[in-house]
Amino acid sequence: MEDKLITLDEAARIVKPGDTLALGGVTLYRRPVAFVRALLASEAPPDDLTLLCFTASYESDLLVGAGVVSRVRTCYFGMEIFGLAPMFSQAASRGAIKIVEETEASLAFGIRAALADVSFMPSKAWLGTDLPKLRPDVKIIEDPYNPGQQLVAFPALTWDVAVIHALQADRAGNALLNGNLGVDVELALGGKHVIVTAEEIVEGFDGRVHVPGAVVDAVVHAPRGAWPTSCYPLYPIAGGELLRYIDACNSDRFGEYLQGLLAEGVSTPADG
């Protein structure tokens, strides 16, 4: 069994300037926060990143606030019941980042095309809407098997690095994610480089896993690595920390918050 266990700092160095960085998790659940903190704490954090998330939240907002993201591809960027993602909202209103118009369908079909190794995936999604006007790369084509009927051709998505946070992983990269998978399995299967951060490193698995080690390049032991987002059933959302973050951003103290966060290192409080 190949040993792929490395440190967070080593994992962060896999991301290069200009990369498309895909982050796993769903809204405020199982987000790779420890990895994002390590990335921003590096001596020269990579910039000009394209951020790809099915849904984007706290960890993505940190990246946008730090100024390392130039383009965002997601169908949702927010903090659920805690409101808007403050740094993303500010950057978007200033036109400081490019937002690629996406929906669940466009992301799903773009990812599916990449996994099928084809240039596009056809669908009836977006027909009858103005969304194609916002995405000149999305084409309306004629169905070759039903003359006169139209289809939408969603171009394949590609991503350089995928980072998935797991409950358990072994040293070979096999990983157990638990429920609410989002598109994490697909991100792992299609990433040029795949990093798994895990709450616990185990010797192996007797049953099925969600991510096979064959597609994983690196494994990182990151206890409480999703905090302050949740990692059910290990710990819940740390609502107090999220409110502290939002208050800092709304008070023009994002830089102060980020400096304090990075100064703490990878450790996190034992409760929310």
C-alpha positions in Angstrom: 0.0 0.0 0.0 1.5 3.3 -1.1 1.9 5.8 1.7 0.5 9.2 0.5 0.4 10.9 3.9 1.9 14.4 3.9 1.6 17.6 5.9 -0.9 20.4 5.3 2.0 22.7 4.3 3.2 20.2 1.7 -0.4 19.7 0.4 -0.8 23.5 0.1 2.2 23.7 -2.2 0.4 21.4 -4.7 -1.8 24.4 -5.7 -0.1 26.7 -8.3 -0.9 30.3 -9.4 -3.7 30.2 -12.1 -5.0 26.8 -11.0 -8.7 25.9 -10.9 -9.2 24.8 -7.3 -12.2 22.6 -6.5 -13.3 22.4 -2.9 -15.6 19.7 -1.6 -18.3 19.8 1.0 -21.8 21.2 0.9 -22.7 24.7 2.2 -21.6 24.6 5.8 -20.9 20.9 6.0 -17.5 19.1 5.7 -15.6 22.0 4.1 -11.8 21.8 3.8 -11.1 24.7 6.1 -7.8 23.5 7.5 -6.4 23.2 3.9 -7.6 26.7 3.1 -5.9 28.1 6.2 -2.7 26.3 5.3 -2.9 27.7 1.7 -3.3 31.2 3.0 -0.6 30.8 5.6 2.0 29.7 3.0 4.9 32.1 2.3 3.6 33.0 -1.1 -0.1 31.9 -1.5 -1.0 31.1 -5.1 -3.0 33.8 -6.8 -5.3 34.2 -9.9 -7.2 31.1 -8.8 -10.4 29.9 -10.3 -12.6 28.6 -7.5 -14.9 25.7 -8.4 -17.5 24.7 -5.8 -20.9 23.1 -6.2 -21.7 25.4 -3.3 -19.3 27.8 -1.8 -19.2 29.0 1.8 -16.9 30.1 4.7 -13.7 28.6 3.4 -14.3 30.0 -0.1 -15.0 33.4 1.4 -11.7 33.4 3.1 -10.0 32.8 -0.2 -11.9 35.6 -1.9 -11.2 38.0 1.0 -7.5 37.2 0.8 -7.5 38.3 -2.8 -6.2 35.0 -4.3 -9.3 34.2 -6.3 -9.9 35.9 -9.7 -12.9 33.8 -10.9 -15.7 31.9 -9.2 -17.8 29.0 -10.6 -20.6 28.0 -8.2 -24.3 27.9 -8.1 -24.4 29.2 -4.5 -22.1 31.3 -2.4 -23.4 32.0 1.1 -23.6 31.2 4.7 -27.0 29.5 4.9 -29.0 30.9 7.9 -26.1 33.2 8.7 -26.7 35.3 5.6 -24.6 36.3 2.7 -20.9 35.5 2.3 -19.5 39.0 3.2 -16.2 39.1 1.3 -17.7 37.5 -1.9 -20.6 40.0 -1.8 -18.1 42.9 -1.5 -15.9 41.7 -4.2 -18.8 41.0 -6.5 -20.3 44.4 -6.0 -17.0 46.1 -6.8 -16.5 43.9 -9.9 -13.2 42.7 -8.3 -13.8 39.0 -9.4 -15.3 37.4 -12.4 -18.4 35.4 -11.7 -19.2 32.6 -14.2 -22.9 32.2 -14.3 -23.7 28.7 -13.1 -26.6 26.6 -12.0 -26.8 23.1 -10.5 -27.5 21.8 -14.0 -24.6 23.5 -15.8 -22.1 22.4 -13.1 -23.4 18.8 -13.1 -23.3 18.5 -16.8 -20.0 20.2 -17.1 -18.5 17.8 -14.5 -20.2 14.8 -16.2 -18.7 15.8 -19.6 -15.2 16.0 -18.0 -15.6 12.5 -16.4 -16.8 11.1 -19.8 -13.8 12.8 -21.5 -16.0 14.6 -24.0 -16.1 18.3 -24.9 -19.7 18.8 -23.8 -22.8 17.2 -22.4 -26.2 17.8 -23.9 -29.3 18.7 -21.9 -32.6 20.4 -22.1 -31.7 22.6 -19.1 -31.6 26.4 -19.7 -33.9 26.1 -22.8 -36.4 28.9 -22.7 -34.3 31.0 -20.4 -31.9 34.0 -20.9 -29.0 32.1 -19.2 -27.3 31.3 -22.5 -27.0 35.0 -23.2 -24.8 35.3 -20.1 -22.6 32.3 -21.2 -21.5 32.5 -24.8 -19.5 29.3 -24.3 -22.8 27.4 -23.8 -24.2 26.6 -27.2 -27.7 25.7 -28.4 -27.5 22.8 -30.8 -29.9 20.7 -32.8 -30.7 17.2 -31.5 -29.1 14.9 -34.2 -31.7 12.2 -33.5 -34.8 14.5 -33.3 -34.7 17.0 -36.1 -36.2 20.4 -35.2 -35.6 19.9 -31.4 -32.9 21.9 -29.6 -30.5 20.9 -26.9 -28.1 22.9 -24.7 -24.4 21.9 -25.0 -22.7 22.5 -21.7 -18.9 22.5 -22.1 -16.8 20.2 -20.0 -15.4 21.6 -16.8 -11.8 20.9 -15.8 -10.0 21.5 -12.5 -6.4 21.2 -11.5 -6.7 20.4 -7.8 -9.6 18.9 -5.8 -9.6 19.0 -2.0 -12.0 16.8 -0.2 -12.4 16.6 3.6 -13.2 13.1 4.9 -14.2 11.5 8.2 -11.6 8.8 7.7 -8.9 8.0 5.2 -6.1 5.5 5.1 -2.5 6.2 4.0 -3.3 5.0 0.4 -6.0 7.6 0.0 -9.1 5.6 0.3 -11.6 7.8 2.1 -15.0 7.6 3.9 -17.1 10.8 3.6 -20.4 9.8 5.3 -23.6 11.2 4.0 -24.4 14.3 2.0 -21.7 13.7 -0.6 -22.5 16.7 -2.8 -20.3 16.2 -5.9 -17.2 15.3 -3.9 -16.8 11.8 -5.5 -17.0 13.4 -8.9 -14.5 16.1 -8.0 -12.1 13.4 -6.8 -12.5 11.3 -9.9 -12.0 14.2 -12.3 -9.2 16.2 -10.6 -5.7 16.3 -12.1 -4.5 16.4 -8.5 -6.6 15.2 -5.5 -5.9 15.9 -1.9 -7.9 14.3 0.9 -7.8 15.8 4.4 -9.2 13.5 7.1 -10.4 13.7 10.6 -8.8 10.3 11.3 -6.2 8.2 9.6 -7.0 4.5 9.8 -5.1 1.4 8.8 -7.6 0.3 6.2 -11.3 -0.3 5.4 -13.3 -3.5 5.6 -16.3 -2.1 3.8 -16.9 0.3 0.9 -15.3 3.8 0.7 -16.5 6.9 -1.2 -13.2 7.9 -2.7 -10.8 5.3 -4.0 -7.2 5.7 -3.2 -6.2 5.1 -6.9 -7.3 8.7 -7.8 -5.8 10.4 -4.7 -2.4 12.0 -4.8 -2.0 13.1 -1.1 -3.6 12.4 2.3 -3.4 14.8 5.2 -4.3 14.2 8.8 -6.5 17.2 9.8 -8.5 16.7 13.0 -11.4 19.2 13.2 -10.3 20.2 9.7 -13.7 21.4 8.7 -14.2 23.7 11.7 -16.1 26.0 12.1 -18.3 24.2 9.5 -19.7 20.9 10.6 -18.4 17.4 10.2 -21.3 15.2 11.2 -21.4 13.2 13.4 -18.1 14.4 15.0 -19.0 18.1 15.6 -21.7 20.6 14.6 -21.5 24.1 13.0 -19.7 26.6 15.2 -22.3 29.3 14.9 -20.6 31.7 17.3 -17.4 31.6 15.1 -19.3 32.2 11.9 -21.1 35.2 13.5 -17.7 36.5 14.7 -16.4 36.2 11.2 -19.4 38.0 9.6 -19.2 40.8 12.2 -15.4 41.3 11.5 -16.0 41.5 7.7 -18.9 43.9 8.1 -16.7 46.1 10.3 -13.9 46.2 7.7 -11.8 43.9 10.0 -11.3 41.0 7.6 -7.6 41.4 7.6 -7.4 41.3 11.4 -9.7 38.3 11.5 -7.6 36.4 9.0 -4.3 37.2 10.7 -5.7 35.9 14.0 -7.0 32.8 12.3 -3.7 32.0 10.7 -1.8 32.7 13.9 -3.8 30.0 15.6 -2.3 27.4 13.2 -4.3 24.3 12.4 -5.7 23.7 15.9 -9.3 24.6 16.6 -11.3 25.0 19.8 -12.8 21.9 21.3 -16.3 23.2 21.0 -18.4 25.6 18.9 
